[in-house]
Amino acid sequence: MKLKNEYDCPLHLTMDLIGNKWKPLLLFHLLNGPLRSGILQKKIPGISNKMFTQTVRELERDQLLSRKVYPVVPPKVEYELTETGKSLETILRDLDAWGKQRML
């Protein structure tokens, strides 16, 4: 991904940050609060372990979500939206509402 100051169009930056098949879904399911890794992955039918891991790493790298690892056995990993991730709430809820209207 380019540096933020290398974009000519703000929408291009936005699409680079959240514009793939899985990122908006993961972010949407975290709007109501933190979720453990396994629970979050189960909320997204069809996502493979590899894609889940790759996607949450990218979202963490882009500071849209945070990852907390608890020192327990078995390992417990929890994901939560950062303040930047939370700032996408209106967009994500609008996309959800738009989809609901098309399902009728």
Backbone as CSV, one residue per row, in Angstrom:
resi,resn,N_x,N_y,N_z,CA_x,CA_y,CA_z,C_x,C_y,C_z
1,MET,0.842,-1.182,0.000,0.000,0.000,0.000,0.883,1.241,0.000
2,LYS,0.381,2.265,-0.663,1.104,3.530,-0.726,1.069,4.225,0.628
3,LEU,1.957,5.189,0.793,1.888,6.065,1.955,0.673,6.973,1.797
4,LYS,0.091,7.379,2.918,-1.135,8.180,2.877,-0.989,9.446,2.040
5,ASN,0.176,10.060,2.079,0.353,11.303,1.330,0.604,11.069,-0.155
6,GLU,0.644,9.819,-0.614,0.869,9.508,-2.022,-0.435,9.304,-2.795
7,TYR,-1.581,9.454,-2.135,-2.870,9.272,-2.790,-3.372,10.592,-3.341
8,ASP,-3.889,10.556,-4.553,-4.519,11.732,-5.144,-5.996,11.796,-4.784
9,CYS,-6.578,10.646,-4.474,-8.013,10.557,-4.228,-8.258,9.895,-2.867
10,PRO,-8.975,10.555,-1.963,-9.245,9.971,-0.651,-9.999,8.635,-0.732
11,LEU,-10.876,8.495,-1.732,-11.617,7.243,-1.872,-10.673,6.093,-2.214
12,HIS,-9.639,6.369,-2.968,-8.657,5.335,-3.306,-7.974,4.826,-2.028
13,LEU,-7.612,5.744,-1.142,-7.026,5.345,0.140,-8.018,4.489,0.932
14,THR,-9.269,4.949,1.006,-10.294,4.206,1.743,-10.460,2.802,1.185
15,MET,-10.537,2.692,-0.128,-10.724,1.376,-0.751,-9.506,0.478,-0.526
16,ASP,-8.323,1.044,-0.506,-7.136,0.249,-0.193,-7.187,-0.271,1.243
17,LEU,-7.751,0.520,2.144,-7.811,0.122,3.557,-8.916,-0.896,3.843
18,ILE,-10.088,-0.729,3.227,-11.216,-1.605,3.595,-11.893,-2.268,2.400
19,GLY,-11.341,-2.101,1.211,-12.061,-2.527,0.018,-11.717,-3.900,-0.509
20,ASN,-11.871,-4.930,0.303,-11.817,-6.276,-0.253,-13.026,-7.049,0.259
21,LYS,-13.112,-8.284,-0.092,-14.297,-9.084,0.248,-14.502,-9.237,1.748
22,TRP,-13.430,-9.346,2.515,-13.543,-9.737,3.923,-13.435,-8.603,4.924
23,LYS,-12.684,-7.562,4.609,-12.419,-6.512,5.601,-13.687,-5.840,6.129
24,PRO,-14.611,-5.412,5.260,-15.816,-4.770,5.802,-16.626,-5.709,6.694
25,LEU,-16.648,-6.994,6.367,-17.390,-7.962,7.185,-16.768,-8.109,8.567
26,LEU,-15.454,-8.228,8.610,-14.773,-8.345,9.901,-14.990,-7.091,10.741
27,LEU,-14.841,-5.939,10.120,-15.026,-4.683,10.844,-16.464,-4.545,11.337
28,PHE,-17.425,-4.904,10.494,-18.838,-4.802,10.867,-19.153,-5.637,12.102
29,HIS,-18.639,-6.863,12.136,-18.941,-7.754,13.263,-18.256,-7.322,14.560
30,LEU,-17.313,-6.423,14.467,-16.658,-5.904,15.672,-17.288,-4.601,16.175
31,LEU,-18.299,-4.104,15.472,-18.930,-2.840,15.886,-19.561,-2.929,17.270
32,ASN,-20.023,-4.104,17.654,-20.695,-4.253,18.948,-19.739,-4.602,20.081
33,GLY,-18.454,-4.626,19.802,-17.479,-4.885,20.852,-16.497,-5.969,20.476
34,PRO,-15.519,-6.217,21.360,-14.463,-7.188,21.084,-15.020,-8.599,20.929
35,LEU,-14.330,-9.380,20.101,-14.697,-10.784,19.908,-13.443,-11.644,19.900
36,ARG,-13.598,-12.841,20.435,-12.508,-13.808,20.347,-12.341,-14.230,18.899
37,SER,-11.138,-14.625,18.577,-10.772,-14.970,17.216,-11.725,-16.000,16.598
38,GLY,-11.961,-17.102,17.292,-12.803,-18.166,16.753,-14.238,-17.731,16.532
39,ILE,-14.772,-16.927,17.432,-16.142,-16.436,17.299,-16.252,-15.489,16.109
40,LEU,-15.280,-14.600,15.975,-15.280,-13.662,14.858,-15.207,-14.417,13.532
41,GLN,-14.340,-15.400,13.458,-14.195,-16.152,12.208,-15.480,-16.899,11.864
42,LYS,-16.180,-17.438,12.851,-17.432,-18.160,12.593,-18.540,-17.244,12.093
43,LYS,-18.451,-15.963,12.367,-19.462,-15.013,11.902,-19.314,-14.711,10.413
44,ILE,-18.229,-15.185,9.798,-17.942,-14.899,8.396,-17.886,-16.212,7.613
45,PRO,-19.030,-16.731,7.195,-19.036,-17.989,6.446,-18.191,-17.882,5.179
46,GLY,-17.425,-18.906,4.928,-16.645,-18.966,3.700,-15.224,-18.450,3.798
47,ILE,-14.869,-17.788,4.894,-13.495,-17.291,5.012,-12.601,-18.426,5.508
48,SER,-11.498,-18.637,4.828,-10.558,-19.683,5.233,-9.700,-19.177,6.387
49,ASN,-9.057,-20.105,7.068,-8.146,-19.719,8.153,-7.059,-18.780,7.631
50,LYS,-6.529,-19.116,6.448,-5.451,-18.310,5.871,-5.931,-16.884,5.583
51,MET,-7.105,-16.746,4.976,-7.617,-15.416,4.649,-7.992,-14.644,5.908
52,PHE,-8.543,-15.339,6.908,-8.878,-14.677,8.166,-7.615,-14.084,8.784
53,THR,-6.579,-14.902,8.886,-5.318,-14.451,9.485,-4.717,-13.297,8.694
54,GLN,-4.686,-13.421,7.385,-4.118,-12.368,6.530,-4.912,-11.073,6.688
55,THR,-6.229,-11.181,6.708,-7.075,-9.989,6.771,-6.958,-9.272,8.112
56,VAL,-6.994,-10.030,9.224,-6.870,-9.348,10.524,-5.482,-8.746,10.689
57,ARG,-4.473,-9.367,10.124,-3.123,-8.779,10.193,-3.061,-7.460,9.433
58,GLU,-3.701,-7.420,8.244,-3.719,-6.180,7.470,-4.496,-5.093,8.204
59,LEU,-5.634,-5.458,8.793,-6.429,-4.483,9.529,-5.689,-3.978,10.767
60,GLU,-4.931,-4.863,11.386,-4.118,-4.451,12.539,-2.981,-3.532,12.081
61,ARG,-2.337,-3.900,11.000,-1.248,-3.079,10.445,-1.745,-1.676,10.107
62,ASP,-2.972,-1.599,9.572,-3.547,-0.311,9.188,-4.247,0.393,10.344
63,GLN,-4.104,-0.156,11.535,-4.601,0.418,12.789,-6.123,0.595,12.806
64,LEU,-6.832,-0.359,12.172,-8.289,-0.355,12.207,-8.816,-1.291,13.286
65,LEU,-8.016,-2.263,13.682,-8.375,-3.119,14.809,-7.135,-3.418,15.621
66,SER,-7.361,-3.829,16.857,-6.248,-4.215,17.725,-6.433,-5.672,18.124
67,ARG,-5.337,-6.288,18.423,-5.303,-7.708,18.779,-4.731,-7.828,20.176
68,LYS,-5.456,-8.535,21.026,-4.974,-8.749,22.386,-4.830,-10.246,22.615
69,VAL,-3.643,-10.650,23.028,-3.363,-12.060,23.303,-3.296,-12.239,24.810
70,TYR,-4.095,-13.164,25.308,-4.107,-13.457,26.741,-3.166,-14.632,27.009
71,PRO,-2.352,-14.548,28.064,-1.378,-15.609,28.356,-2.028,-16.792,29.087
72,VAL,-2.889,-17.505,28.351,-3.568,-18.672,28.916,-3.412,-19.846,27.964
73,VAL,-3.702,-21.034,28.490,-3.689,-22.235,27.661,-5.098,-22.803,27.701
74,PRO,-5.737,-23.047,26.550,-5.282,-22.723,25.193,-5.256,-21.218,24.962
75,PRO,-4.498,-20.791,23.961,-4.352,-19.363,23.712,-5.702,-18.683,23.465
76,LYS,-5.837,-17.485,23.982,-7.041,-16.684,23.764,-6.616,-15.389,23.082
77,VAL,-7.188,-15.155,21.905,-6.897,-13.942,21.140,-8.212,-13.210,20.939
78,GLU,-8.189,-11.909,21.171,-9.386,-11.099,21.056,-9.105,-9.918,20.141
79,TYR,-10.070,-9.604,19.286,-9.942,-8.467,18.375,-10.949,-7.404,18.752
80,GLU,-10.528,-6.137,18.575,-11.387,-5.006,18.907,-11.081,-3.868,17.940
81,LEU,-12.097,-3.096,17.605,-11.875,-1.940,16.749,-11.078,-0.876,17.499
82,THR,-10.182,-0.232,16.795,-9.496,0.939,17.330,-10.427,2.142,17.146
83,GLU,-10.023,3.292,17.617,-10.831,4.498,17.392,-10.976,4.775,15.897
84,THR,-9.923,4.536,15.142,-10.001,4.719,13.689,-10.987,3.730,13.082
85,GLY,-10.950,2.481,13.543,-11.903,1.484,13.074,-13.332,1.854,13.429
86,LYS,-13.525,2.355,14.629,-14.870,2.774,15.064,-15.401,3.924,14.227
87,SER,-14.499,4.724,13.672,-14.942,5.851,12.853,-15.608,5.393,11.555
88,LEU,-15.495,4.111,11.227,-16.137,3.551,10.034,-17.560,3.064,10.304
89,GLU,-18.039,3.216,11.534,-19.343,2.649,11.900,-20.475,3.119,10.987
90,THR,-20.572,4.395,10.738,-21.662,4.907,9.905,-21.608,4.297,8.510
91,ILE,-20.428,4.243,7.929,-20.260,3.674,6.590,-20.684,2.205,6.585
92,LEU,-20.212,1.438,7.556,-20.514,0.004,7.603,-21.996,-0.241,7.842
93,ARG,-22.605,0.521,8.727,-24.044,0.348,8.987,-24.871,0.767,7.771
94,ASP,-24.434,1.804,7.066,-25.125,2.205,5.837,-25.023,1.115,4.766
95,LEU,-23.861,0.501,4.629,-23.709,-0.605,3.674,-24.614,-1.774,4.050
96,ASP,-24.711,-2.058,5.339,-25.592,-3.127,5.817,-27.047,-2.814,5.485
97,ALA,-27.480,-1.587,5.751,-28.858,-1.183,5.468,-29.142,-1.231,3.966
98,TRP,-28.186,-0.809,3.165,-28.347,-0.846,1.720,-28.535,-2.293,1.251
99,GLY,-27.737,-3.202,1.788,-27.864,-4.613,1.444,-29.200,-5.192,1.869
100,LYS,-29.660,-4.826,3.051,-30.965,-5.312,3.534,-32.085,-4.898,2.593
101,GLN,-32.032,-3.672,2.096,-33.058,-3.201,1.161,-33.057,-4.012,-0.133
102,ARG,-31.903,-4.442,-0.555,-31.797,-5.217,-1.804,-32.206,-6.676,-1.603
103,MET,-32.272,-7.139,-0.366,-32.646,-8.536,-0.080,-34.166,-8.727,-0.068
104,LEU,-34.915,-7.638,-0.051,-36.381,-7.733,0.020,-36.984,-8.144,-1.300
